[in-house]
């Protein structure tokens, strides 16, 4: 796992994109304090998923409102699934693992 940022960079209920090894990863800070991480680019039309609306279970792409499960990456709207990443908090640091 590697440090990619600090938890306080992401307000509760929002996401932020981080560049990791040449690709963009969206990290979401859920309202319960937990984190989820997925690919940052929507597979439908390239929308910025970190800017999407989230709840405790799903993210909605801000462009066309396609939905994905934040834990599994499974599409809830007939689009290709997302890549998800292991993500942890350690001493206010965001640690990202492999997909």
VODO-830884 format. One record per residue: x, y, z of N, C-alpha, C, O, CB in turn. Coordinates in nm, 3 decimals. Atoms other than C-alpha are relative to their C-alpha. Glycine has a CB too. Example, Ala and Ser with C-alpha at 12.3 -4.5 7.8 and 13.67 -1.06 7.14 Angstrom:
<recs>
- nu:nv:nw:cau:cav:caw:cu:cv:cw:ou:ov:ow:cbu:cbv:cbw
- 0.089:-0.119:0.000:1.230:-0.450:0.780:0.090:0.120:0.000:0.194:0.118:0.066:-0.099:0.003:0.125
- -0.082:-0.119:-0.006:1.367:-0.106:0.714:-0.077:0.109:0.073:-0.026:0.220:0.090:0.041:0.046:-0.142
</recs>
This chain:
<recs>
- nu:nv:nw:cau:cav:caw:cu:cv:cw:ou:ov:ow:cbu:cbv:cbw
- 0.084:-0.117:0.000:0.000:0.000:0.000:0.089:0.124:0.000:0.200:0.123:0.054:-0.096:0.000:0.122
- -0.078:-0.124:0.007:0.117:0.352:-0.068:-0.086:0.119:0.041:-0.207:0.120:0.021:0.056:0.021:-0.142
- 0.068:-0.122:-0.041:0.027:0.694:0.072:-0.027:0.084:-0.124:0.064:0.109:-0.204:0.085:0.080:0.105
- 0.034:-0.085:0.116:-0.160:0.906:-0.185:-0.053:0.137:0.041:-0.070:0.224:-0.044:-0.102:-0.070:-0.087
- 0.052:-0.128:-0.045:-0.291:1.191:0.030:-0.042:-0.008:0.145:-0.014:-0.106:0.213:-0.116:0.045:-0.086
- 0.050:-0.006:-0.137:-0.450:1.295:0.358:-0.153:-0.002:-0.002:-0.216:0.050:-0.094:0.052:0.127:0.072
- 0.146:0.011:-0.009:-0.806:1.222:0.467:-0.065:0.137:-0.001:-0.172:0.154:-0.060:-0.040:-0.077:0.125
- 0.063:-0.131:-0.008:-0.873:1.590:0.540:-0.004:0.074:-0.134:-0.061:0.183:-0.142:0.072:0.085:0.102
- 0.010:-0.057:0.134:-0.827:1.665:0.168:-0.136:-0.028:-0.064:-0.172:0.034:-0.164:0.112:-0.055:-0.089
- 0.130:0.039:0.056:-1.169:1.504:0.107:-0.108:0.027:0.104:-0.112:-0.040:0.207:0.000:-0.151:-0.041
- 0.111:-0.024:-0.093:-1.474:1.653:0.280:-0.094:-0.122:0.006:-0.110:-0.192:-0.093:-0.080:0.126:-0.041
- 0.097:0.111:-0.009:-1.726:1.396:0.412:-0.110:0.014:-0.105:-0.164:0.122:-0.127:-0.062:-0.006:0.141
- 0.104:0.002:0.101:-1.972:1.297:0.142:0.046:0.042:-0.138:-0.036:0.063:-0.227:-0.111:0.088:0.042
- -0.053:-0.042:0.130:-1.740:1.392:-0.146:0.113:-0.093:-0.045:0.157:-0.181:0.029:0.050:0.145:0.007
- -0.111:0.075:0.056:-1.471:1.247:-0.370:0.106:0.095:-0.053:0.080:0.212:-0.078:-0.048:-0.093:-0.110
- -0.110:-0.074:0.060:-1.134:1.363:-0.499:0.078:-0.096:-0.088:0.087:-0.216:-0.060:0.092:0.065:0.108
- -0.082:0.081:0.091:-0.916:1.239:-0.784:0.147:0.017:0.036:0.192:0.128:0.066:-0.025:0.040:-0.149
- -0.143:0.002:-0.028:-0.553:1.144:-0.723:0.071:-0.068:-0.116:0.024:-0.171:-0.167:0.030:-0.072:0.134
- -0.081:0.063:0.104:-0.288:1.068:-0.986:0.091:-0.104:0.067:0.167:-0.072:0.158:0.085:0.106:-0.078
- -0.078:0.109:-0.057:-0.130:0.730:-0.909:0.058:-0.082:-0.115:-0.016:-0.145:-0.191:-0.086:-0.089:0.095
- -0.067:0.080:0.104:0.126:0.570:-1.140:-0.058:0.023:-0.139:-0.080:-0.072:-0.214:-0.008:-0.147:0.034
- 0.047:-0.034:0.134:-0.005:0.753:-1.447:-0.148:-0.019:-0.025:-0.193:0.000:-0.138:0.074:-0.079:-0.096
- 0.145:0.009:0.018:-0.374:0.689:-1.388:-0.070:0.076:0.112:-0.012:0.100:0.218:-0.046:-0.148:-0.002
- 0.078:-0.076:-0.097:-0.645:0.877:-1.205:-0.088:-0.095:0.081:-0.158:-0.180:0.026:-0.085:0.107:-0.070
- 0.078:0.080:-0.093:-0.805:0.719:-0.899:-0.093:0.094:0.076:-0.049:0.197:0.127:0.092:-0.080:0.099
- 0.096:-0.077:-0.079:-1.122:0.857:-0.735:-0.009:-0.062:0.138:-0.034:-0.182:0.153:-0.140:0.004:-0.069
- 0.015:0.045:-0.139:-1.126:0.833:-0.356:-0.117:0.076:0.060:-0.124:0.198:0.054:0.132:0.024:0.083
- 0.122:-0.055:-0.056:-1.458:0.888:-0.182:0.003:-0.015:0.152:0.034:-0.122:0.204:-0.124:-0.069:-0.059
- 0.012:0.004:-0.145:-1.500:0.978:0.185:-0.149:-0.002:0.032:-0.218:0.099:0.018:0.073:0.123:0.069
- 0.142:0.017:-0.028:-1.839:0.844:0.287:-0.037:0.072:0.130:0.048:0.101:0.213:-0.036:-0.149:0.009
- 0.048:-0.073:-0.118:-2.052:1.015:0.551:0.023:-0.078:0.130:0.022:-0.019:0.238:-0.147:0.031:-0.014
- -0.030:0.078:-0.121:-1.978:0.728:0.793:0.149:0.002:0.034:0.192:-0.060:0.131:-0.045:-0.144:-0.018
- -0.144:-0.012:-0.025:-1.605:0.815:0.771:0.085:-0.098:-0.077:0.207:-0.082:-0.082:0.026:-0.017:0.145
- -0.077:0.098:0.076:-1.502:0.518:0.558:0.038:0.055:-0.137:-0.018:0.154:-0.183:-0.080:-0.131:-0.015
- -0.046:-0.038:0.134:-1.323:0.546:0.224:-0.029:-0.111:-0.099:-0.032:-0.228:-0.064:0.149:0.032:0.002
- 0.009:0.093:0.113:-1.382:0.381:-0.113:0.083:0.060:-0.113:0.098:0.182:-0.121:-0.150:-0.023:-0.046
- -0.081:-0.048:0.111:-1.163:0.404:-0.423:-0.034:-0.077:-0.127:-0.047:-0.199:-0.125:0.151:-0.013:0.031
- 0.030:0.059:0.131:-1.243:0.342:-0.791:0.083:0.072:-0.106:0.149:0.172:-0.078:-0.153:0.009:-0.033
- -0.055:-0.076:0.111:-1.111:0.438:-1.129:-0.071:0.134:-0.003:-0.188:0.142:0.036:-0.015:-0.077:-0.137
- 0.057:-0.135:-0.005:-1.172:0.812:-1.172:-0.078:0.039:-0.124:-0.148:0.141:-0.124:0.109:0.100:0.022
- 0.062:-0.036:0.128:-1.301:0.807:-1.530:-0.116:-0.094:-0.028:-0.100:-0.216:-0.026:0.104:-0.003:-0.115
- 0.118:0.079:0.034:-1.650:0.692:-1.619:0.023:-0.076:-0.130:0.068:-0.017:-0.229:-0.126:0.090:-0.012
- -0.020:0.077:0.123:-1.636:0.408:-1.875:-0.101:0.033:-0.110:-0.081:-0.007:-0.224:-0.007:-0.147:0.031
- 0.102:-0.033:0.099:-1.945:0.545:-2.051:0.046:0.111:-0.093:0.056:0.090:-0.214:-0.129:0.042:0.069
- -0.041:-0.114:0.083:-1.830:0.889:-2.173:0.116:0.078:0.062:0.138:0.194:0.027:-0.118:0.093:-0.022
- -0.117:-0.065:-0.056:-1.523:0.970:-1.962:-0.027:0.104:0.106:0.059:0.189:0.133:0.076:0.062:-0.107
- 0.033:-0.098:-0.103:-1.701:1.169:-1.692:0.087:-0.012:0.123:0.142:-0.119:0.150:-0.144:-0.015:0.039
- -0.084:-0.002:-0.121:-1.516:1.268:-1.372:-0.075:-0.058:0.121:-0.151:0.013:0.187:0.045:0.144:0.030
- 0.076:0.066:-0.105:-1.647:1.017:-1.118:0.022:0.061:0.138:-0.068:0.056:0.222:0.036:-0.145:0.004
- -0.025:-0.062:-0.130:-1.482:1.197:-0.824:-0.095:0.116:0.027:-0.115:0.154:0.142:0.145:0.047:0.009
- 0.096:-0.109:-0.014:-1.730:1.479:-0.889:-0.144:-0.049:0.010:-0.236:0.032:0.022:0.012:0.094:-0.117
- 0.134:0.056:-0.004:-2.027:1.243:-0.878:-0.062:0.003:0.138:0.006:0.024:0.238:0.003:-0.140:-0.048
- 0.072:0.008:-0.127:-2.292:1.218:-0.609:0.019:-0.139:0.058:0.017:-0.239:-0.014:-0.151:0.032:-0.018
- -0.017:0.129:-0.067:-2.237:0.945:-0.350:-0.094:-0.009:0.119:-0.141:0.091:0.173:0.146:-0.019:0.046
- 0.062:0.029:-0.129:-2.419:0.783:-0.064:0.088:-0.109:0.062:0.205:-0.120:0.026:-0.152:-0.045:-0.015
- -0.083:0.102:-0.063:-2.300:0.494:0.151:0.025:-0.122:-0.089:0.105:-0.208:-0.054:-0.064:-0.045:0.128
- -0.010:0.121:0.082:-2.334:0.244:-0.136:0.037:0.024:-0.145:0.095:-0.065:-0.207:-0.128:-0.071:0.004
- -0.019:-0.017:0.143:-2.308:0.402:-0.481:0.051:0.138:-0.036:0.043:0.233:0.042:-0.129:-0.027:-0.073
- -0.040:-0.127:0.059:-2.163:0.675:-0.698:-0.079:0.018:-0.129:-0.101:-0.078:-0.204:0.155:0.005:-0.027
- 0.069:-0.035:0.124:-2.354:0.852:-0.976:0.092:0.088:-0.082:0.144:0.188:-0.032:-0.135:0.072:0.028
- -0.081:-0.083:0.088:-2.159:0.988:-1.272:-0.071:0.136:-0.019:-0.191:0.140:-0.042:0.023:-0.071:-0.138
- 0.064:-0.131:0.014:-2.219:1.365:-1.295:-0.047:0.032:-0.142:-0.127:0.124:-0.160:0.095:0.106:0.045
- 0.041:-0.031:0.137:-2.260:1.355:-1.674:-0.133:-0.062:-0.039:-0.220:0.007:-0.092:0.105:-0.046:-0.095
- 0.120:0.069:0.047:-2.531:1.093:-1.735:-0.071:-0.081:0.107:-0.162:-0.158:0.077:0.036:-0.090:-0.113
- 0.064:0.064:-0.116:-2.625:0.966:-1.386:0.004:-0.153:-0.002:-0.080:-0.217:0.060:-0.142:0.044:0.008
- -0.021:0.143:-0.013:-2.502:0.612:-1.445:0.051:-0.028:0.141:0.118:0.055:0.200:0.100:-0.053:-0.108
- -0.030:0.032:-0.139:-2.454:0.434:-1.112:0.085:-0.126:0.012:0.073:-0.219:-0.067:-0.128:-0.018:0.078
- -0.085:0.115:-0.031:-2.196:0.193:-0.966:0.002:-0.022:0.150:-0.006:0.073:0.228:0.143:0.020:-0.054
- -0.018:0.037:-0.140:-2.164:0.008:-0.638:0.143:0.038:0.040:0.238:-0.001:-0.028:-0.027:-0.153:0.024
- -0.132:-0.047:-0.041:-1.873:0.170:-0.449:0.089:-0.110:0.057:0.211:-0.096:0.056:-0.015:0.108:0.102
- -0.080:0.108:-0.058:-1.762:-0.155:-0.285:0.048:-0.099:-0.105:0.164:-0.141:-0.103:-0.080:-0.073:0.106
- -0.034:0.102:0.099:-1.768:-0.393:-0.580:0.037:0.056:-0.136:0.104:-0.012:-0.215:-0.115:-0.095:-0.015
- -0.019:-0.058:0.133:-1.754:-0.156:-0.879:-0.103:-0.045:-0.101:-0.098:-0.002:-0.217:0.136:-0.034:-0.050
- 0.102:0.051:0.092:-2.052:-0.338:-1.032:-0.094:0.111:-0.044:-0.139:0.193:0.036:-0.080:-0.113:0.066
- 0.092:-0.099:0.054:-2.266:-0.127:-1.260:-0.141:-0.029:0.047:-0.184:-0.144:0.055:0.006:0.001:-0.154
- 0.141:0.010:-0.038:-2.620:-0.059:-1.144:-0.089:0.055:-0.110:-0.211:0.067:-0.093:-0.026:0.075:0.131
- 0.076:-0.063:0.108:-2.722:0.094:-1.478:0.040:-0.051:-0.139:0.018:0.018:-0.238:0.020:0.150:0.005
- -0.027:0.062:0.129:-2.598:-0.139:-1.753:0.129:0.044:-0.069:0.150:0.012:-0.186:-0.111:0.028:-0.090
- -0.128:-0.042:0.057:-2.254:0.017:-1.809:0.108:-0.100:0.041:0.084:-0.185:0.127:0.037:0.144:0.045
- -0.110:0.086:-0.047:-1.916:-0.159:-1.779:0.030:0.026:0.148:0.011:0.138:0.197:0.127:0.023:-0.085
- -0.035:-0.013:-0.141:-1.804:-0.222:-1.421:0.123:0.089:0.017:0.201:0.108:-0.076:0.024:-0.138:0.063
- -0.117:-0.081:-0.035:-1.548:0.001:-1.248:0.106:-0.087:0.065:0.075:-0.189:0.127:-0.040:0.115:0.093
- -0.108:0.059:-0.078:-1.210:-0.103:-1.119:-0.004:0.061:0.139:-0.012:0.183:0.152:0.140:0.022:-0.068
- -0.003:-0.050:-0.137:-1.206:-0.075:-0.739:0.136:-0.033:0.062:0.203:-0.128:0.021:-0.116:-0.062:0.084
- -0.130:0.013:-0.065:-0.901:-0.042:-0.514:-0.020:-0.011:0.151:-0.113:0.046:0.207:0.092:0.120:-0.034
- -0.003:0.004:-0.146:-0.829:-0.132:-0.154:0.047:0.136:0.048:0.142:0.192:-0.007:0.092:-0.116:0.053
- -0.038:-0.130:-0.054:-0.808:0.187:0.050:-0.021:-0.003:0.151:-0.121:-0.054:0.201:-0.082:0.115:-0.065
- 0.004:-0.002:-0.146:-0.735:0.242:0.420:0.040:0.138:0.050:0.101:0.217:-0.022:0.092:-0.108:0.059
- -0.046:-0.121:-0.069:-0.684:0.528:0.665:0.100:-0.045:0.105:0.073:-0.136:0.183:-0.120:0.080:0.064
- -0.101:0.027:-0.101:-0.367:0.521:0.873:0.058:0.133:0.046:0.131:0.199:-0.029:0.113:-0.094:-0.055
- -0.052:-0.123:-0.058:-0.291:0.817:1.098:-0.029:0.119:-0.091:0.061:0.197:-0.120:0.151:-0.011:0.026
- 0.050:-0.107:0.088:-0.494:1.056:0.874:0.058:-0.005:-0.141:0.039:0.089:-0.218:0.032:0.134:0.061
- -0.052:0.017:0.136:-0.314:0.928:0.562:-0.087:-0.099:-0.075:-0.137:-0.196:-0.019:0.147:-0.046:0.002
- 0.074:0.092:0.087:-0.492:0.764:0.270:0.100:-0.098:-0.060:0.195:-0.057:-0.128:-0.078:0.077:-0.113
- -0.085:0.105:0.056:-0.328:0.434:0.179:-0.077:-0.075:-0.108:-0.188:-0.123:-0.084:0.049:-0.098:0.111
- 0.065:0.067:0.114:-0.411:0.284:-0.161:0.072:-0.129:-0.031:0.195:-0.133:-0.040:-0.003:0.090:-0.124
- -0.053:0.130:0.039:-0.365:-0.082:-0.246:-0.028:-0.029:-0.145:-0.065:0.059:-0.222:-0.058:-0.110:0.087
- 0.020:0.043:0.139:-0.395:-0.277:-0.565:-0.148:-0.023:-0.029:-0.231:-0.037:0.061:0.080:-0.127:-0.030
- 0.138:0.026:0.046:-0.711:-0.330:-0.768:-0.035:-0.145:0.025:-0.147:-0.188:-0.006:-0.016:0.033:-0.151
</recs>
